[in-house]
Each structure stands twice: as C-alpha cells, then as structure tokens.
C-alpha cells in the first residue's frame, strides 16, 4: 500500500509531492492498518477508494497548476514553518517590489494578488513575532 | 499605497463545500494532523462522510493557500508530525458559514411551522 501510494505520488506536481508526500503516505499507511482489521473486502474497498482519490487528486493538482495565474504553491505560502523573521521580512519586500512593478505595468489583477499575499505574510510575521515575543527587536 | 482593493473580505461569501466545512469544524477546537482529521470528520458526520486521503490533502493545500489554516510540527511520542490549526481568518470564515446555515435553518423551520400549523 505504501509503495503503491508513493508510486502514484510521482504523478503529482513536484511542489505538492515535496510538501505533502510523506504525510500522505503515512496517513494512508495508518488507515490501511485499520482497514486490514475489518477483513479483506473492506481492505480492497479502502484501497480502491484511496488509489482513485490519489489519481483524481493528481489530475486536480495539475489542473490547478496549469491554470494558476500567480504560480502554484509559491514559497511565500508554503515555507512558513521554515521561515524566520528576516526571511519573512525579505519575502514581504519581494512582494512589495512585485506589486509596484505590476502597478507600473498596469497589471492590476497581479498587483491585487501581490497585495493579498503581502497582507497574509504580514499577518504571519505578526504571529511569529508575537509567538516569540520578539516585538522589542522589530 | 500598499493595499490594493482586495476581495478577501467579501460581504457575501460563497457557501463552503462540505469537506471544507468539516475540516474547519474539526480544527475549531484543537489542531490535528491528517489522520486525526480524517477520523474526526467521520465522527462528526456520523460516518456519512469518509474523505479519501487525496481529497483531504487537496483541500488542505487550498486552505493553506487561502491562509484559513496553518501548519506546524506537532510533537509526537515517536516523531514530529505536521499538524494543522485554524487561523483567525479560518475561524472567521467558519463563523460566517455557521451563521449562514443558522439563518437558513431558521427560515426553513418557520416556513414548515407555517405550512403545518
């Protein structure tokens, strides 16, 4: 089950696989253990459902990736756990520069998007600062 | 200058899909990791909704992108696990949805009472 799940995960975009792959495999393995105790028929039904779900998920993720206007699973959204305060500040500056560039080029949908992202990153920075009680060093 | 008009604070938010509503509900009282989420969703829906793992993580990816949830490493007895928790925006969205459903239920209840009484 674990091996098949890992194989199917290769059908996903690399960004998604890196962010969620190990978790998905672990979760499926845990559920498989549970389904195993309910008999062969239950296990077969569970396996079919999981594999179908994974395949459909791969299709959905590629569709999202291909249709995303602003990039798919961009680092500002998904690397939060690894980000520290200077890193978040650097990303906010990048977003501001991107927004200014978009406005200068009259690309207002993109500017709006950068603005949304910047607001989200600022909220994260505030959370990080308050969690670490780092306001004095801000 | 910084904040161009955003559409995140929609006055009339769209109804949440059932998996999203159940995920947010499951995270409303405590953070959970993927497997715990799936079990809890089955419990709170009285066994009616059994999300596949692929569906769950697809929804989690979208919720992370919307900043309705965030993930962090949860200390486990054996090893660290990625866990998910609601952000203030996620809690706000859940509250709006509950309010919307409550209002609809009130109207439905009143109309049924009218037609029966």
Interface residues (C-beta under 8 A of the other chain):
Chain A: X16 X19 X20 X23 X24 X26 X27 X28 X30 X31 X49 X50 X52 X53 X54 X55 X56 X57 X58 X60 X61 X73 X77 X78 X80 X81 X96 X99 X103 X108 X111 X112 X115 X116 X118 X119 X120 X123 X124
Chain B: X2 X3 X4 X5 X6 X7 X8 X33 X34 X35 X38 X50 X52 X53 X54 X55 X56 X57 X58 X60 X61 X64 X65 X67 X70 X71 X72 X73 X81 X82 X87 X88 X89
